[in-house]
Amino acid sequence: MKYIFLVLFSVILLNCEDKQSNKDKNATLKETSKKIKKDSILKDKATVEVKTQDTITLTDENAMEFFLQYEKENPENKVRITTSFGTIDILLFNETKFHRANFIYLTKKGYFDGTQFYRVIDNFIVQGGNSDNPEVSKKRNNIGRYLLPTDTKRGFKHDRGVISMPSSDIENPYKLASPFEFFIVQQEGGAHHLDGDYTIFGKVIRGMEVIDKIAKQETDDADWPLSNIYIEKVEILD
């Protein structure tokens, strides 16, 4: 009798263990399934965001909304401009978030690579981001046509070494900024007569001697250098 009881007890125990084991397995499978589903959703979301950034054409209607989101997801604020005269490192100001985000976006899109410092005035400014090469116009068309509002009340001044954004060459009473171009103040003592009209969104932290070299180059009557000064590449710094 004792033997029969032990056998029955063992069978019941094993059956309970099997049920618990199956329960644990089912719970594990559920958690794994949830994790796979969550990872898949996150991956799909990331893919959609990347695809949107790669395919969107910016306009005056959607640019500000786009950069409002883009600046949150792309916090980088240091870039390096490489030229045949040397490299220039720039810190972009977080206070002017739309202009910082715009510059980072164009950098990541490779827009500036192959553009030029096309306006050079010694002891004033060097201006870059444009070119007479048709490929640059194609790049602009692919990115879109839009302007950025001025953001001039952050306390920044047009001191030597700051990077600022020129206004568009279209009829533009509010001096809306041309997002594809920029200028760096080279003037000793700064160019403070520009304060309040143009958005300062960064400053040179290394390479002002390169700016000085560029500013010394001979130009035509329109301030375009007689020998093209190319921006070989602009890249994000850690």
N, CA, C and O of each residue as an XYZ file, in Angstrom:
952
protein
N       0.830     -1.197      0.000
C       0.000      0.000      0.000
C       0.866      1.250      0.000
O       0.646      2.210     -0.738
N       1.883      1.177      0.888
C       2.826      2.300      0.975
C       3.489      2.542     -0.370
O       3.684      3.688     -0.773
N       3.837      1.469     -1.063
C       4.499      1.568     -2.372
C       3.575      2.236     -3.388
O       4.009      3.090     -4.161
N       2.280      1.837     -3.382
C       1.300      2.400     -4.321
C       1.146      3.894     -4.086
O       1.046      4.682     -5.026
N       1.127      4.280     -2.768
C       0.991      5.711     -2.421
C       2.171      6.522     -2.952
O       2.000      7.620     -3.482
N       3.361      5.963     -2.800
C       4.567      6.671     -3.271
C       4.548      6.846     -4.779
O       4.939      7.890     -5.302
N       4.093      5.818     -5.467
C       4.017      5.892     -6.929
C       3.021      6.957     -7.354
O       3.302      7.776     -8.230
N       1.836      6.935     -6.713
C       0.821      7.942     -7.064
C       1.313      9.355     -6.778
O       1.101     10.274     -7.570
N       1.993      9.518     -5.601
C       2.529     10.836     -5.227
C       3.561     11.332     -6.252
O       3.598     12.511     -6.605
N       4.391     10.398     -6.714
C       5.421     10.756     -7.706
C       4.783     11.187     -9.011
O       5.223     12.152     -9.636
N       3.731     10.461     -9.430
C       3.047     10.786    -10.682
C       2.413     12.172    -10.593
O       2.510     12.983    -11.515
N       1.747     12.423     -9.434
C       1.105     13.740     -9.245
C       2.144     14.850     -9.247
O       1.947     15.905     -9.850
N       3.276     14.591     -8.549
C       4.349     15.591     -8.469
C       4.913     15.897     -9.845
O       5.088     17.060    -10.211
N       5.196     14.850    -10.603
C       5.734     15.036    -11.952
C       4.747     15.785    -12.835
O       5.135     16.636    -13.635
N       3.457     15.456    -12.682
C       2.423     16.123    -13.481
C       2.362     17.614    -13.170
O       2.216     18.453    -14.059
N       2.479     17.919    -11.863
C       2.472     19.341    -11.455
C       3.689     20.072    -12.003
O       3.594     21.205    -12.473
N       4.856     19.388    -11.931
C       6.083     19.995    -12.443
C       5.973     20.252    -13.937
O       6.403     21.292    -14.435
N       5.378     19.265    -14.660
C       5.194     19.427    -16.106
C       4.306     20.629    -16.402
O       4.586     21.413    -17.309
N       3.206     20.769    -15.606
C       2.291     21.887    -15.825
C       2.982     23.215    -15.555
O       2.825     24.187    -16.293
N       3.789     23.222    -14.422
C       4.517     24.455    -14.087
C       5.546     24.776    -15.158
O       5.737     25.933    -15.533
N       6.222     23.704    -15.653
C       7.231     23.884    -16.702
C       6.597     24.447    -17.963
O       7.132     25.360    -18.592
N       5.443     23.886    -18.321
C       4.734     24.376    -19.513
C       4.278     25.821    -19.330
O       4.305     26.632    -20.256
N       3.849     26.118    -18.069
C       3.417     27.485    -17.763
C       4.575     28.453    -17.914
O       4.436     29.530    -18.494
N       5.747     28.041    -17.370
C       6.941     28.888    -17.474
C       7.357     29.072    -18.927
O       7.735     30.167    -19.343
N       7.282     27.980    -19.700
C       7.644     28.051    -21.125
C       6.714     28.995    -21.873
O       7.150     29.803    -22.693
N       5.397     28.872    -21.568
C       4.420     29.734    -22.240
C       4.653     31.204    -21.899
O       4.543     32.086    -22.751
N       4.987     31.446    -20.595
C       5.251     32.821    -20.170
C       6.479     33.368    -20.883
O       6.494     34.516    -21.327
N       7.520     32.525    -20.988
C       8.752     32.931    -21.677
C       8.485     33.226    -23.147
O       8.976     34.211    -23.698
N       7.699     32.357    -23.772
C       7.355     32.546    -25.184
C       6.575     33.837    -25.389
O       6.788     34.554    -26.366
N       5.655     34.132    -24.443
C       4.860     35.359    -24.532
C       5.754     36.581    -24.444
O       5.631     37.518    -25.233
N       6.682     36.558    -23.445
C       7.589     37.695    -23.267
C       8.486     37.880    -24.489
O       8.726     39.003    -24.934
N       8.980     36.749    -25.031
C       9.824     36.808    -26.229
C       9.057     37.376    -27.402
O       9.572     38.191    -28.167
N       7.789     36.922    -27.535
C       6.944     37.409    -28.627
C       6.705     38.905    -28.504
O       6.748     39.639    -29.492
N       6.444     39.359    -27.240
C       6.224     40.783    -26.998
C       7.460     41.595    -27.372
O       7.365     42.641    -28.014
N       8.643     41.081    -26.949
C       9.896     41.789    -27.212
C      10.162     41.891    -28.706
O      10.564     42.942    -29.205
N       9.933     40.774    -29.423
C      10.138     40.772    -30.880
C       9.206     41.772    -31.543
O       9.604     42.509    -32.445
N       7.948     41.788    -31.080
C       6.965     42.712    -31.655
C       7.357     44.155    -31.382
O       7.274     45.010    -32.265
N       7.793     44.424    -30.124
C       8.219     45.781    -29.751
C       9.426     46.215    -30.565
O       9.457     47.328    -31.090
N      10.435     45.328    -30.674
C      11.637     45.631    -31.458
C      11.284     45.904    -32.907
O      11.846     46.794    -33.545
N      10.329     45.110    -33.422
C       9.908     45.282    -34.816
C       9.254     46.639    -35.024
O       9.502     47.315    -36.022
N       8.390     47.041    -34.041
C       7.714     48.345    -34.134
C       8.723     49.470    -34.091
O       8.645     50.415    -34.876
N       9.693     49.368    -33.151
C      10.733     50.400    -33.035
C      11.569     50.482    -34.290
O      11.910     51.570    -34.753
N      11.900     49.321    -34.843
C      12.696     49.278    -36.075
C      11.931     49.917    -37.225
O      12.485     50.698    -37.998
N      10.629     49.569    -37.328
C       9.797     50.139    -38.393
C       9.691     51.651    -38.238
O       9.742     52.394    -39.219
N       9.541     52.101    -36.979
C       9.441     53.535    -36.716
C      10.722     54.246    -37.120
O      10.686     55.298    -37.759
N      11.868     53.657    -36.738
C      13.158     54.252    -37.093
C      13.336     54.304    -38.599
O      13.855     55.277    -39.146
N      12.894     53.229    -39.268
C      13.008     53.180    -40.730
C      12.177     54.279    -41.371
O      12.605     54.930    -42.323
N      10.957     54.475    -40.820
C      10.079     55.524    -41.355
C      10.707     56.891    -41.156
O      10.663     57.729    -42.057
N      11.308     57.136    -39.955
C      11.925     58.431    -39.671
C      13.084     58.692    -40.611
O      13.211     59.789    -41.155
N      13.946     57.673    -40.810
C      15.084     57.817    -41.708
C      14.610     58.068    -43.128
O      15.137     58.927    -43.834
N      13.597     57.293    -43.536
C      13.062     57.438    -44.893
C      12.493     58.836    -45.095
O      12.688     59.452    -46.143
N      11.772     59.340    -44.055
C      11.195     60.677    -44.144
C      12.271     61.720    -44.307
O      12.145     62.619    -45.138
N      13.340     61.614    -43.518
C      14.427     62.581    -43.592
C      15.144     62.511    -44.930
O      15.635     63.524    -45.428
N      15.206     61.335    -45.504
C      15.909     61.166    -46.775
C      15.077     61.639    -47.958
O      15.624     62.035    -48.987
N      13.752     61.599    -47.815
C      12.908     61.840    -48.988
C      12.139     63.157    -48.940
O      11.622     63.599    -49.966
N      12.054     63.786    -47.787
C      11.252     65.000    -47.678
C      11.863     66.127    -48.513
O      13.082     66.281    -48.572
N      11.002     66.903    -49.151
C      11.421     68.109    -49.850
C      10.968     69.295    -49.002
O       9.772     69.484    -48.778
N      11.912     70.082    -48.540
C      11.591     71.171    -47.624
C      11.026     72.371    -48.370
O      11.469     72.707    -49.468
N      10.043     73.005    -47.751
C       9.410     74.203    -48.295
C       9.235     75.199    -47.144
O       9.483     74.873    -45.983
N       8.810     76.401    -47.482
C       8.513     77.383    -46.432
C       7.400     76.893    -45.517
O       7.331     77.302    -44.358
N       6.530     76.025    -46.020
C       5.389     75.542    -45.243
C       5.782     74.458    -44.241
O       5.198     74.386    -43.160
N       6.761     73.612    -44.578
C       7.058     72.479    -43.684
C       8.426     72.536    -43.005
O       8.708     71.709    -42.138
N       9.272     73.480    -43.373
C      10.657     73.491    -42.890
C      10.745     73.666    -41.376
O      11.493     72.945    -40.716
N       9.994     74.610    -40.819
C      10.109     74.874    -39.388
C       9.623     73.691    -38.555
O      10.240     73.339    -37.550
N       8.528     73.086    -38.971
C       8.035     71.898    -38.263
C       9.048     70.758    -38.350
O       9.276     70.038    -37.378
N       9.654     70.604    -39.535
C      10.648     69.553    -39.724
C      11.844     69.769    -38.801
O      12.274     68.839    -38.118
N      12.387     70.990    -38.774
C      13.582     71.254    -37.963
C      13.278     71.255    -36.469
O      14.169     71.001    -35.659
N      12.028     71.537    -36.091
C      11.638     71.451    -34.691
C      11.833     70.033    -34.176
O      12.294     69.840    -33.051
N      11.483     69.033    -34.993
C      11.681     67.635    -34.627
C      13.125     67.208    -34.846
O      13.692     66.473    -34.038
N      13.720     67.674    -35.948
C      15.075     67.253    -36.311
C      16.088     67.678    -35.253
O      17.008     66.920    -34.946
N      15.938     68.869    -34.693
C      16.924     69.357    -33.727
C      16.900     68.536    -32.436
O      17.912     68.447    -31.741
N      15.760     67.941    -32.114
C      15.678     67.090    -30.930
C      16.392     65.765    -31.143
O      16.976     65.212    -30.212
N      16.343     65.260    -32.363
C      16.904     63.941    -32.670
C      18.359     64.011    -33.142
O      19.026     62.982    -33.253
N      18.847     65.219    -33.419
C      20.209     65.390    -33.933
C      20.897     66.511    -33.151
O      20.938     67.654    -33.606
N      21.441     66.178    -31.965
C      21.965     67.205    -31.062
C      23.393     67.662    -31.355
O      23.940     68.470    -30.603
N      24.009     67.167    -32.427
C      25.403     67.517    -32.699
C      25.575     69.034    -32.849
O      24.709     69.716    -33.397
N      26.705     69.548    -32.355
C      26.905     70.996    -32.430
C      28.341     71.409    -32.792
O      28.724     72.566    -32.617
N      29.115     70.464    -33.289
C      30.469     70.813    -33.739
C      30.702     70.272    -35.147
O      30.384     69.118    -35.436
N      31.253     71.102    -36.011
C      31.539     70.684    -37.386
C      32.943     71.126    -37.773
O      33.516     72.039    -37.178
N      33.475     70.464    -38.775
C      34.788     70.823    -39.332
C      34.636     71.114    -40.820
O      34.121     70.289    -41.576
N      35.085     72.284    -41.227
C      35.099     72.676    -42.636
C      36.517     72.486    -43.152
O      37.462     73.084    -42.637
N      36.656     71.653    -44.168
C      37.974     71.390    -44.745
C      38.119     72.126    -46.066
O      37.280     71.998    -46.957
N      39.204     72.905    -46.183
C      39.515     73.632    -47.413
C      40.959     73.346    -47.794
O      41.701     72.718    -47.039
N      41.348     73.813    -48.973
C      42.737     73.639    -49.404
C      43.693     74.502    -48.572
O      44.907     74.304    -48.614
N      43.147     75.446    -47.826
C      43.960     76.306    -46.965
C      44.088     75.746    -45.551
O      44.877     76.248    -44.750
N      43.318     74.714    -45.248
C      43.335     74.125    -43.912
C      41.928     73.859    -43.411
O      40.960     73.972    -44.163
N      41.819     73.505    -42.137
C      40.520     73.156    -41.554
C      40.061     74.218    -40.563
O      40.863     74.897    -39.922
N      38.750     74.333    -40.464
C      38.108     75.299    -39.578
C      37.090     74.547    -38.742
O      36.165     73.940    -39.283
N      37.254     74.582    -37.425
C      36.301     73.927    -36.527
C      35.335     74.963    -35.968
O      35.731     76.052    -35.554
N      34.061     74.597    -35.968
C      33.011     75.540    -35.564
C      32.097     74.903    -34.525
O      31.676     73.753    -34.655
N      31.804     75.689    -33.490
C      30.804     75.310    -32.493
C      29.496     75.998    -32.859
O      29.448     77.219    -33.009
N      28.435     75.206    -33.002
C      27.115     75.747    -33.322
C      26.334     75.955    -32.029
O      26.347     75.099    -31.145
N      25.660     77.087    -31.924
C      24.975     77.449    -30.692
C      23.631     76.733    -30.569
O      22.828     76.735    -31.503
N      23.397     76.124    -29.413
C      22.119     75.459    -29.166
C      20.974     76.465    -29.032
O      19.812     76.123    -29.254
N      21.306     77.701    -28.668
C      20.264     78.717    -28.502
C      19.530     79.012    -29.817
O      18.329     79.280    -29.817
N      20.256     78.960    -30.922
C      19.639     79.179    -32.238
C      19.372     77.805    -32.864
O      20.027     77.398    -33.823
N      18.394     77.110    -32.292
C      18.215     75.688    -32.573
C      17.841     75.392    -34.024
O      18.295     74.392    -34.580
N      17.024     76.241    -34.646
C      16.624     75.960    -36.023
C      17.812     76.111    -36.976
O      17.965     75.330    -37.915
N      18.633     77.100    -36.734
C      19.785     77.351    -37.605
C      20.878     76.300    -37.388
O      21.554     75.883    -38.329
N      21.037     75.880    -36.119
C      21.972     74.782    -35.842
C      21.501     73.506    -36.531
O      22.274     72.830    -37.208
N      20.216     73.188    -36.348
C      19.666     71.964    -36.946
C      19.777     72.007    -38.467
O      20.088     70.997    -39.098
N      19.525     73.167    -39.050
C      19.626     73.311    -40.502
C      21.044     73.025    -40.978
O      21.234     72.322    -41.971
N      22.042     73.566    -40.279
C      23.435     73.365    -40.693
C      23.844     71.896    -40.540
O      24.546     71.349    -41.390
N      23.400     71.267    -39.450
C      23.694     69.846    -39.242
C      23.017     69.005    -40.323
O      23.618     68.076    -40.863
N      21.776     69.334    -40.633
C      21.036     68.596    -41.666
C      21.755     68.688    -43.012
O      21.966     67.670    -43.671
N      22.127     69.890    -43.419
C      22.807     70.073    -44.704
C      24.168     69.378    -44.706
O      24.604     68.847    -45.728
N      24.832     69.388    -43.552
C      26.121     68.695    -43.440
C      25.944     67.196    -43.663
O      26.695     66.576    -44.416
N      24.948     66.626    -43.002
C      24.703     65.189    -43.135
C      24.234     64.814    -44.541
O      24.454     63.692    -44.998
N      23.590     65.754    -45.216
C      23.161     65.511    -46.596
C      24.311     65.694    -47.589
O      24.165     65.378    -48.770
N      25.456     66.205    -47.114
C      26.604     66.414    -47.998
C      26.472     67.639    -48.881
O      27.177     67.773    -49.882
N      25.553     68.545    -48.503
C      25.317     69.704    -49.368
C      26.571     70.566    -49.548
O      26.893     70.957    -50.670
N      27.273     70.863    -48.464
C      28.375     71.828    -48.534
C      29.594     71.311    -49.295
O      30.405     72.103    -49.774
N      29.728     70.004    -49.409
C      30.897     69.425    -50.081
C      30.934     69.869    -51.540
O      30.008     69.602    -52.306
N      32.013     70.547    -51.912
C      32.138     71.007    -53.295
C      31.624     72.412    -53.535
O      31.736     72.931    -54.646
N      31.054     73.042    -52.496
C      30.677     74.450    -52.641
C      31.917     75.318    -52.434
O      33.018     74.792    -52.268
N      31.750     76.622    -52.443
C      32.908     77.513    -52.405
C      32.725     78.656    -51.399
O      31.612     78.994    -50.996
N      33.853     79.226    -51.018
C      33.841     80.555    -50.417
C      33.816     81.515    -51.593
O      34.839     81.769    -52.228
N      32.634     82.042    -51.871
C      32.422     82.753    -53.124
C      32.403     84.277    -52.951
O      32.382     85.018    -53.934
N      32.409     84.730    -51.714
C      32.443     86.171    -51.453
C      33.479     86.418    -50.365
O      33.324     85.960    -49.233
N      34.525     87.137    -50.712
C      35.648     87.334    -49.795
C      35.987     88.818    -49.743
O      36.317     89.427    -50.761
N      35.903     89.392    -48.546
C      36.235     90.806    -48.352
C      37.197     90.899    -47.178
O      36.809     90.681    -46.031
N      38.429     91.218    -47.461
C      39.456     91.262    -46.423
C      39.080     92.263    -45.341
O      38.584     93.353    -45.624
N      39.326     91.871    -44.104
C      38.980     92.654    -42.914
C      37.476     92.931    -42.829
O      37.054     93.986    -42.357
N      36.681     91.971    -43.291
C      35.231     92.042    -43.125
C      34.673     90.629    -42.948
O      34.493     90.179    -41.817
N      34.398     89.926    -44.043
C      33.818     88.576    -43.948
C      34.348     87.675    -45.061
O      34.863     88.142    -46.077
N      34.204     86.370    -44.836
C      34.301     85.388    -45.922
C      32.974     84.632    -45.922
O      32.492     84.196    -44.877
N      32.398     84.488    -47.100
C      31.057     83.907    -47.218
C      31.111     82.648    -48.074
O      31.727     82.643    -49.140
N      30.463     81.574    -47.605
C      30.526     80.298    -48.301
C      29.174     79.625    -48.427
O      28.161     80.116    -47.929
N      29.185     78.464    -49.121
C      27.975     77.657    -49.266
C      27.300     77.760    -50.609
O      26.199     77.241    -50.789
N      27.949     78.432    -51.575
C      27.360     78.561    -52.898
C      28.411     78.204    -53.933
O      29.561     77.931    -53.587
N      28.021     78.205    -55.204
C      28.945     77.878    -56.286
C      28.262     78.177    -57.609
O      27.036     78.252    -57.689
N      29.076     78.346    -58.648
C      28.502     78.484    -59.992
C      28.404     77.133    -60.697
O      28.085     77.064    -61.884
N      28.680     76.068    -59.957
C      28.570     74.713    -60.487
C      27.102     74.279    -60.501
O      26.444     74.337    -59.462
N      26.570     73.844    -61.650
C      25.155     73.422    -61.729
C      24.801     72.297    -60.753
O      23.642     72.158    -60.363
N      25.790     71.497    -60.360
C      25.516     70.404    -59.427
C      25.025     70.926    -58.079
O      24.226     70.277    -57.404
N      25.511     72.103    -57.697
C      25.082     72.687    -56.428
C      23.604     73.076    -56.500
O      22.859     72.892    -55.537
N      23.188     73.616    -57.648
C      21.766     73.941    -57.845
C      20.907     72.692    -57.782
O      19.799     72.726    -57.247
N      21.408     71.591    -58.324
C      20.671     70.322    -58.271
C      20.509     69.857    -56.820
O      19.445     69.384    -56.419
N      21.585     70.004    -56.046
C      21.512     69.630    -54.632
C      20.432     70.437    -53.920
O      19.639     69.897    -53.148
N      20.415     71.735    -54.193
C      19.418     72.600    -53.557
C      18.002     72.174    -53.941
O      17.117     72.100    -53.089
N      17.799     71.897    -55.209
C      16.474     71.485    -55.673
C      16.028     70.194    -55.010
O      14.853     70.025    -54.685
N      16.983     69.273    -54.810
C      16.647     68.001    -54.172
C      16.285     68.190    -52.701
O      15.403     67.505    -52.181
N      16.967     69.120    -52.032
C      16.699     69.369    -50.615
C      15.426     70.174    -50.445
O      14.615     69.888    -49.564
N      15.250     71.187    -51.293
C      14.038     72.007    -51.246
C      14.368     73.490    -51.261
O      15.531     73.887    -51.191
N      13.329     74.293    -51.354
C      13.476     75.746    -51.354
C      12.734     76.304    -50.149
O      11.513     76.180    -50.052
N      13.460     76.906    -49.248
C      12.857     77.423    -48.023
C      13.766     78.490    -47.433
O      14.953     78.555    -47.752
N      13.202     79.321    -46.574
C      13.948     80.335    -45.853
C      13.758     80.118    -44.360
O      12.772     79.517    -43.933
N      14.700     80.606    -43.573
C      14.585     80.522    -42.125
C      14.390     81.923    -41.541
O      14.981     82.885    -42.031
N      13.570     82.041    -40.500
C      13.392     83.364    -39.887
C      14.646     83.789    -39.143
O      15.446     82.950    -38.729
N      14.814     85.093    -38.974
C      15.951     85.572    -38.197
C      15.723     85.252    -36.717
O      14.588     85.173    -36.247
N      16.824     85.073    -36.006
C      16.784     84.789    -34.573
C      17.927     85.603    -33.960
O      19.017     85.086    -33.716
N      17.655     86.869    -33.722
C      18.727     87.824    -33.417
C      18.722     88.340    -31.977
O      19.496     89.237    -31.643
N      17.868     87.789    -31.128
C      17.745     88.319    -29.769
C      18.315     87.365    -28.725
O      17.759     87.221    -27.636
N      19.423     86.717    -29.063
C      20.057     85.767    -28.137
C      21.270     86.362    -27.423
O      21.932     85.688    -26.634
N      21.549     87.624    -27.710
C      22.671     88.283    -27.043
C      23.994     88.126    -27.758
O      25.017     88.604    -27.268
N      23.999     87.463    -28.914
C      25.243     87.284    -29.658
C      25.545     88.525    -30.506
O      24.635     89.172    -31.025
N      26.821     88.839    -30.636
C      27.267     89.969    -31.441
C      28.147     89.483    -32.585
O      28.752     88.414    -32.506
N      28.213     90.278    -33.646
C      29.054     89.912    -34.785
C      30.528     90.209    -34.481
O      31.169     91.053    -35.107
N      31.025     89.469    -33.486
C      32.444     89.566    -33.139
C      33.266     88.796    -34.163
O      32.732     87.993    -34.928
N      34.546     89.043    -34.168
C      35.450     88.296    -35.041
C      35.306     86.798    -34.749
O      35.355     86.371    -33.595
N      35.130     86.015    -35.808
C      35.074     84.565    -35.670
C      33.696     83.960    -35.580
O      33.570     82.736    -35.588
N      32.638     84.785    -35.492
C      31.303     84.176    -35.422
C      30.842     83.789    -36.821
O      31.257     84.374    -37.822
N      29.969     82.785    -36.857
C      29.363     82.363    -38.122
C      27.908     82.811    -38.101
O      27.197     82.601    -37.118
N      27.474     83.428    -39.187
C      26.150     84.024    -39.270
C      25.521     83.639    -40.603
O      26.200     83.160    -41.511
N      24.217     83.857    -40.702
C      23.496     83.432    -41.896
C      23.000     84.647    -42.674
O      22.254     85.458    -42.127
N      23.398     84.789    -43.940
C      22.970     85.947    -44.732
C      21.505     85.847    -45.100
O      20.925     84.761    -45.102
N      20.913     86.989    -45.411
C      19.530     86.976    -45.863
C      19.475     86.545    -47.318
O      20.470     86.611    -48.039
N      18.299     86.103    -47.735
C      18.121     85.644    -49.112
C      18.265     86.814    -50.080
O      18.063     87.971    -49.711
N      18.619     86.493    -51.334
C      18.765     87.549    -52.335
C      17.434     87.883    -53.016
O      17.388     88.734    -53.905
N      16.343     87.209    -52.597
C      15.027     87.553    -53.147
C      14.477     88.769    -52.400
O      15.049     89.188    -51.393
N      13.366     89.340    -52.889
C      12.720     90.457    -52.200
C      12.358     90.007    -50.788
O      11.531     89.114    -50.602
N      12.985     90.633    -49.805
C      12.962     90.029    -48.488
C      13.057     91.098    -47.398
O      14.116     91.262    -46.793
N      11.975     91.823    -47.137
C      12.032     92.921    -46.176
C      12.321     92.483    -44.746
O      12.794     93.281    -43.937
N      12.037     91.213    -44.426
C      12.270     90.734    -43.067
C      13.627     90.045    -42.922
O      13.920     89.459    -41.879
N      14.451     90.115    -43.963
C      15.797     89.524    -43.949
C      15.760     88.040    -43.558
O      16.609     87.575    -42.798
N      14.779     87.307    -44.077
C      14.745     85.862    -43.848
C      16.036     85.251    -44.362
O      16.571     85.663    -45.391
N      16.525     84.261    -43.629
C      17.865     83.744    -43.901
C      17.883     82.727    -45.029
O      16.985     81.896    -45.158
N      18.929     82.813    -45.843
C      19.177     81.809    -46.879
C      19.860     80.619    -46.223
O      21.006     80.747    -45.792
N      19.203     79.461    -46.129
C      19.707     78.359    -45.304
C      20.935     77.659    -45.857
O      21.602     76.925    -45.128
N      21.251     77.868    -47.130
C      22.360     77.152    -47.756
C      23.697     77.885    -47.633
O      24.740     77.342    -47.997
N      23.667     79.092    -47.131
C      24.884     79.909    -47.122
C      25.197     80.409    -45.715
O      24.339     80.397    -44.833
N      26.419     80.841    -45.524
C      26.857     81.344    -44.231
C      28.028     82.296    -44.440
O      28.705     82.248    -45.467
N      28.257     83.153    -43.465
C      29.468     83.968    -43.510
C      30.144     83.971    -42.145
O      29.494     83.839    -41.108
N      31.451     84.124    -42.171
C      32.264     84.178    -40.954
C      32.904     85.555    -40.879
O      33.535     86.006    -41.835
N      32.741     86.216    -39.748
C      33.306     87.551    -39.569
C      34.814     87.439    -39.373
O      35.286     86.769    -38.454
N      35.560     88.104    -40.249
C      37.014     88.088    -40.175
C      37.569     89.402    -39.640
O      38.740     89.495    -39.271
N      36.728     90.394    -39.605
C      37.156     91.747    -39.244
C      37.674     91.829    -37.810
O      37.029     91.341    -36.882
N      38.825     92.440    -37.637
C      39.357     92.695    -36.301
C      38.406     93.635    -35.565
O      38.017     94.677    -36.093
N      38.043     93.264    -34.361
C      37.106     94.085    -33.602
C      35.653     93.793    -33.899
O      34.761     94.329    -33.241
N      35.405     92.942    -34.891
C      34.041     92.554    -35.214
C      33.381     93.463    -36.236
O      33.948     94.475    -36.648
N      32.176     93.085    -36.637
C      31.392     93.853    -37.613
C      30.014     94.098    -37.007
O      29.015     93.541    -37.461
N      29.976     94.938    -35.977
C      28.770     95.067    -35.167
C      27.651     95.843    -35.837
O      26.531     95.870    -35.326
N      27.928     96.476    -36.975
C      26.831     97.122    -37.709
C      25.869     96.082    -38.293
O      24.781     96.423    -38.756
N      26.292     94.786    -38.265
C      25.421     93.704    -38.743
C      24.492     93.171    -37.649
O      23.541     92.444    -37.934
N      24.772     93.537    -36.406
C      23.974     93.026    -35.284
C      22.504     93.392    -35.452
O      22.162     94.515    -35.824
N      21.648     92.419    -35.170
C      20.214     92.653    -35.231
C      19.596     92.369    -36.583
O      18.373     92.288    -36.700
N      20.428     92.215    -37.613
C      19.901     91.956    -38.956
C      20.111     90.508    -39.402
O      19.341     89.990    -40.211
N      21.145     89.859    -38.880
C      21.495     88.515    -39.345
C      21.680     87.593    -38.138
O      22.125     88.020    -37.073
N      21.330     86.328    -38.327
C      21.346     85.370    -37.218
C      22.729     84.767    -37.025
O      23.250     84.083    -37.906
N      23.311     85.024    -35.878
C      24.570     84.392    -35.477
C      24.221     83.031    -34.884
O      23.413     82.946    -33.959
N      24.829     81.959    -35.415
C      24.459     80.627    -34.922
C      25.664     79.763    -34.558
O      25.529     78.553    -34.371
N      26.839     80.380    -34.459
C      28.015     79.629    -34.053
C      29.259     80.489    -34.054
O      29.207     81.689    -34.321
N      30.390     79.849    -33.747
C      31.653     80.580    -33.750
C      32.805     79.626    -34.072
O      32.724     78.425    -33.815
N      33.860     80.175    -34.628
C      35.067     79.399    -34.918
C      35.790     79.124    -33.606
O      36.066     80.048    -32.841
N      36.097     77.863    -33.346
C      36.844     77.510    -32.139
C      38.267     77.062    -32.478
O      39.095     76.873    -31.586
N      38.542     76.897    -33.761
C      39.890     76.545    -34.203
C      39.996     76.815    -35.701
O      39.133     76.394    -36.470
N      41.051     77.516    -36.118
C      41.275     77.710    -37.547
C      41.036     79.120    -38.054
O      40.837     79.311    -39.254
N      41.049     80.122    -37.167
C      40.859     81.492    -37.649
C      42.000     81.917    -38.575
O      41.819     82.791    -39.423
N      43.156     81.312    -38.418
C      44.266     81.630    -39.329
C      43.940     81.202    -40.756
O      44.431     81.797    -41.715
N      43.105     80.163    -40.893
C      42.659     79.724    -42.220
C      41.718     80.770    -42.820
O      41.808     81.092    -44.004
N      40.821     81.293    -41.997
C      39.920     82.354    -42.441
C      40.725     83.570    -42.901
O      40.400     84.185    -43.917
N      41.761     83.909    -42.163
C      42.607     85.060    -42.530
C      43.306     84.834    -43.874
O      43.438     85.758    -44.676
N      43.744     83.614    -44.106
C      44.389     83.295    -45.392
C      43.394     83.446    -46.542
O      43.711     84.015    -47.587
N      42.199     82.930    -46.329
C      41.164     83.021    -47.365
C      40.834     84.487    -47.650
O      40.676     84.883    -48.805
N      40.732     85.277    -46.597
C      40.370     86.687    -46.753
C      41.409     87.476    -47.543
O      41.086     88.511    -48.128
N      42.636     87.005    -47.566
C      43.713     87.717    -48.264
C      43.747     87.420    -49.765
O      44.528     88.032    -50.493
N      42.921     86.500    -50.229
C      42.975     86.116    -51.640
C      42.419     87.221    -52.540
O      41.487     87.937    -52.175
N      43.011     87.334    -53.710
C      42.611     88.367    -54.664
C      41.235     88.049    -55.242
O      40.922     86.892    -55.525
N      40.421     89.084    -55.413
C      39.049     88.897    -55.895
C      38.758     89.816    -57.077
O      39.525     90.731    -57.378
N      37.620     89.550    -57.747
C      37.164     90.459    -58.811
C      36.313     91.565    -58.201
O      36.237     91.685    -56.978
N      35.678     92.366    -59.035
C      34.893     93.497    -58.542
C      33.658     93.076    -57.758
O      33.094     93.868    -57.004
N      33.239     91.818    -57.941
C      32.078     91.299    -57.216
C      32.488     90.526    -55.955
O      31.663     89.841    -55.351
N      33.759     90.638    -55.561
C      34.313     89.988    -54.366
C      34.431     88.466    -54.492
O      34.604     87.765    -53.495
N      34.335     87.962    -55.736
C      34.499     86.525    -55.975
C      35.996     86.258    -56.167
O      36.628     86.920    -56.990
N      36.570     85.318    -55.439
C      38.008     85.036    -55.580
C      38.384     84.677    -57.016
O      37.667     83.936    -57.688
N      39.511     85.209    -57.477
C      39.957     84.920    -58.838
C      40.313     83.448    -58.986
O      40.138     82.870    -60.059
N      40.808     82.843    -57.926
C      41.044     81.392    -57.896
C      40.013     80.784    -56.947
O      39.931     81.172    -55.781
N      39.236     79.840    -57.444
C      38.158     79.257    -56.646
C      38.670     78.676    -55.329
O      39.690     77.988    -55.291
N      37.955     78.963    -54.270
C      38.294     78.432    -52.945
C      37.205     77.445    -52.558
O      36.118     77.838    -52.134
N      37.502     76.177    -52.707
C      36.489     75.144    -52.496
C      36.405     74.703    -51.040
O      37.406     74.609    -50.329
N      35.175     74.438    -50.631
C      34.935     73.713    -49.390
C      34.950     72.232    -49.771
O      34.003     71.721    -50.370
N      36.022     71.567    -49.418
C      36.173     70.167    -49.838
C      35.151     69.268    -49.151
O      34.564     68.385    -49.776
N      34.946     69.505    -47.852
C      33.917     68.754    -47.131
C      33.604     69.441    -45.807
O      34.423     70.180    -45.261
N      32.416     69.183    -45.312
C      32.028     69.594    -43.968
C      31.577     68.332    -43.260
O      30.771     67.570    -43.795
N      32.091     68.107    -42.057
C      31.782     66.873    -41.342
C      31.468     67.154    -39.876
O      31.900     68.161    -39.316
N      30.710     66.248    -39.268
C      30.346     66.365    -37.868
C      31.527     65.921    -37.000
O      32.176     64.916    -37.288
N      31.794     66.679    -35.943
C      32.803     66.299    -34.971
C      32.124     65.730    -33.728
O      31.012     66.128    -33.383
N      32.804     64.795    -33.058
C      32.266     64.226    -31.812
C      32.266     65.268    -30.706
O      31.850     64.978    -29.584
